[in-house]
Amino acid sequence: MSLCLIIDEMHPSLLPLLAQLGIAADYQPTLPAAEVPAALATRPYEGLVVRSKLRVTAQLLAHGPKLRYVARAGAGTDNIDEAAMEAAGVTLLNAPEGNRDAVGEFAVGLLLGLLRHIPSADQEVRQGQWRREANRGTEVAGLTIGLLGYGHMGRAFARRLGAFGCTVLAHDHNPAVTTDGHATLVPLAELQARADVLSLHIPYSPANHHFVNEELLAGFARPLWLLNTARGEVVDQAALVAALRAGTVRGAALDVLDNEKLGALSPAQQASFDYLRQAANVVLTPHVGGWTFESYQRINEVLVEKIRAFRAGAADKR
């Protein structure tokens, strides 16, 4: 029976699912990140299952000479050095299919909350204010929604937008990406010329760092609303604040920030966060777009199926 080390909190369905594959799970969700390298060296682990507790680096992989795969319980892989994985001959598995529906639904919620002033109107009523005209909203129907990135998350959002009678455009830098009928793929310049809303669905990578910056935002033909359910670091937060102040961004709904450790912000990050949290046209949530009871279990199912397929394929090659 092969061994797998699990270092983050997981839905309890994971262990019996792994057992069905003949994998013994060493479940240590309270193991500090600093102690993971030593733990890897103690037993011949074939697999490592992580969320976001630590970075998977060449140094970490060197402590697990028997590792064949690292399974990321979620979509993003920005905490994993993929070049180091390839050099070590370790396969990366992740599970964007597990929470794509949760993210797609949540993006709809952010869009409606932003266009209809739901969060700010709620706060006003709680404070004894009843301001109807000030909270007159904008309907989704008739708008052009631009999606930056058309992978699992972008497609899930596009499918749900179909019921609103809006136009959905998408841009993806990968030329292999094809349309599924729920969005029209267009060049970035066309997206900038036509979009009323920009929704971000690109992963974080060094190449995507601050992809949404002053220059990109200035390239849009009209003031727009911005949604980010991807990664905070793909947005230059200072540039976003400047655009909000200038009115070139009409409002923003952000499920992610450039630094989500709110007690450890740099002075520049603190300044931009202070603006965002007091702005009535900004909606902030704590990185919960993919965080549902259903996705918590579904991620396990997707991940275990990928582990099964990987092990079966590896066996075929031997």
PyMOL commands that set and color helices and strands:
alter all, ss='L'
color gray80, all
select helices_A, chain A and resi 14-20+33-42+58-61+82-88+96-115+118-126+133-135+152-164+188-194+206-208+214-218+232-234+237-246+262-264+267-278+293-317
alter helices_A, ss='H'
color red, helices_A
select strands_A, chain A and resi 2-6+23-27+47-50+69-72+91-94+144-148+167-171+184-185+197-200+224-228+249-254+282-284
alter strands_A, ss='S'
color yellow, strands_A
deselect
rebuild
show_as cartoon
